[in-house]
Amino acid sequence: MQNDKPFTGHGWVALILLVALLLDGTLTQVFAQWVMTPAVTGVPQLTLIALLMITLQLPDEAYIVAIAGVVGLVFDSFYTGMLGVHMLLWPLLVYVVRQIEPLVPRTALYVGSVVIIGLTAYLAAYYFVSRFLGSTTATPIDLIAHHIGPGLGINLVLFALSYAPLTHLLARLKPESHA
């Protein structure tokens, strides 16, 4: 019988997500004049990209759904006016990605596809929650043309820039099996 070494990198995962959370705010401030105009709004989602990559690259992280909830709450506390929305949406998205994780090859193309689909689902769900709570009056066409499109463009660039370093870092966190 093979014994697997348990995953012990929970602190590193939290640190990676904290850095991604801080970079989200920094990137938003630095690039706001170009990506947040009256015509288009493209919001960097580096924290969500990191969450999805951690979910795919570290399947042994047993607490990733709970970590996603805590990070979502912290994100809501710092960056949004609706407390609890990210705390609900991020763990739900991470849970869904965790269910399909065994089917996803670990290549940049497949991981990127899951990230883009996850970001699209998140942006759509965030829109419907905002619409339900009455904090937006945008139509679905406005959402797609002015928010999802530019947001996916920015986040695709962020994914391309962060894929190799984050994959390398997460590979070092994987527990090694022993007999």
C-alpha positions in Angstrom: 0.0 0.0 0.0 1.3 3.4 -1.0 1.4 6.1 1.6 1.1 9.7 0.4 2.8 12.5 2.2 0.1 14.9 3.2 0.0 18.4 1.8 1.6 20.9 4.2 2.0 24.0 2.1 -1.2 25.7 3.3 0.7 28.8 4.6 2.5 29.1 1.2 -0.9 29.0 -0.6 -2.2 31.7 1.7 0.9 33.8 1.1 0.6 33.4 -2.7 -3.1 34.5 -2.5 -2.2 37.4 -0.3 0.4 38.6 -2.8 -2.1 38.2 -5.6 -4.7 40.1 -3.6 -2.3 43.0 -3.1 -1.2 42.9 -6.8 -4.9 43.1 -7.8 -5.3 46.4 -6.1 -2.0 47.7 -7.3 -2.6 46.7 -10.9 -6.0 48.2 -10.9 -4.6 51.5 -9.6 -1.7 51.6 -12.0 -3.7 50.7 -15.1 -7.0 52.4 -14.2 -6.5 55.2 -16.7 -6.4 52.7 -19.6 -8.6 49.8 -18.5 -11.3 51.7 -16.6 -12.9 54.2 -18.8 -16.6 55.2 -19.3 -16.7 53.0 -22.4 -14.9 49.9 -21.1 -14.1 48.4 -17.7 -11.5 45.7 -17.6 -10.7 44.7 -14.0 -7.6 42.6 -13.3 -8.5 39.4 -11.5 -5.1 38.0 -10.5 -6.4 36.6 -7.2 -9.0 34.6 -9.0 -6.5 33.4 -11.6 -4.2 32.3 -8.8 -7.0 30.5 -7.0 -8.0 28.6 -10.1 -4.4 27.7 -10.8 -3.8 26.5 -7.3 -7.0 24.4 -7.5 -5.7 22.8 -10.7 -2.0 22.5 -9.8 -2.4 21.4 -6.2 -5.2 18.9 -6.0 -3.9 17.8 -2.6 -4.8 21.2 -1.0 -7.8 20.0 1.0 -8.8 23.4 2.3 -8.8 25.4 -1.0 -12.6 25.9 -0.9 -12.4 27.4 2.6 -9.3 29.4 1.7 -11.2 30.8 -1.3 -14.0 31.9 1.0 -11.7 33.7 3.4 -9.8 35.3 0.6 -13.1 36.3 -1.0 -14.2 37.9 2.2 -10.9 39.8 2.5 -11.3 40.9 -1.2 -14.8 42.1 -0.5 -13.6 44.0 2.6 -10.9 45.9 0.7 -12.1 46.3 -2.8 -15.9 46.1 -3.2 -18.9 47.7 -1.7 -20.9 44.4 -1.4 -19.6 42.3 1.5 -19.9 38.6 0.9 -20.3 38.4 -2.9 -16.8 37.1 -3.5 -17.0 35.1 -0.4 -19.8 33.2 -2.0 -18.8 33.1 -5.7 -15.1 32.2 -5.4 -15.5 29.1 -3.2 -18.4 28.0 -5.5 -16.2 28.4 -8.6 -13.2 26.7 -6.9 -15.5 23.8 -5.9 -16.7 23.4 -9.5 -13.1 23.5 -10.9 -12.0 21.1 -8.3 -14.7 18.6 -9.5 -13.3 18.8 -13.1 -9.7 18.9 -12.1 -8.9 15.2 -12.7 -10.1 15.7 -16.4 -7.9 18.7 -17.1 -4.4 18.1 -18.5 -1.8 20.4 -16.9 -0.7 22.2 -20.1 -0.8 26.0 -20.5 -3.6 25.7 -23.1 -5.9 23.6 -21.0 -5.2 25.4 -17.7 -5.7 28.7 -19.6 -9.0 27.5 -21.0 -10.3 26.6 -17.6 -9.2 30.0 -16.2 -10.9 31.9 -19.0 -14.1 29.8 -18.7 -13.9 30.3 -14.9 -13.4 34.1 -15.2 -16.3 34.3 -17.7 -18.6 32.3 -15.3 -17.5 34.5 -12.4 -18.1 37.8 -14.2 -21.5 36.6 -15.3 -22.4 35.4 -11.8 -21.2 38.6 -10.3 -23.4 40.5 -12.8 -26.5 38.5 -11.9 -25.8 39.0 -8.1 -25.3 42.7 -8.7 -28.5 42.9 -10.8 -30.4 41.0 -8.1 -29.1 43.3 -5.4 -30.0 46.4 -7.5 -26.4 47.7 -7.7 -26.4 47.7 -11.5 -28.8 48.5 -14.3 -26.5 47.4 -17.1 -28.0 45.1 -19.7 -26.4 41.7 -20.6 -25.2 43.2 -23.9 -23.5 46.0 -22.0 -21.9 43.4 -19.7 -20.5 41.4 -22.6 -19.3 44.3 -24.7 -18.0 46.7 -22.0 -17.0 44.4 -19.1 -16.5 40.8 -19.9 -14.6 41.3 -23.2 -12.1 43.9 -21.9 -11.8 42.0 -18.6 -11.0 38.7 -20.3 -8.4 40.5 -22.5 -6.6 42.0 -19.5 -6.8 38.7 -17.5 -5.6 36.7 -20.5 -2.4 38.8 -20.5 -2.1 38.5 -16.7 -2.5 34.7 -17.0 0.2 34.5 -19.8 2.6 36.5 -17.6 1.9 34.6 -14.4 1.5 31.1 -15.7 5.2 30.0 -15.8 6.3 31.5 -12.5 3.2 30.4 -10.7 3.3 26.9 -12.1 7.0 26.6 -11.2 6.2 27.8 -7.6 3.2 25.5 -7.2 5.2 22.5 -8.5 7.7 23.0 -5.7 4.8 22.9 -3.2 3.5 19.5 -4.3 4.0 16.8 -1.8 6.1 13.9 -3.0 4.8 10.3 -2.7 6.8 7.6 -1.0 6.2 3.9 -0.7 
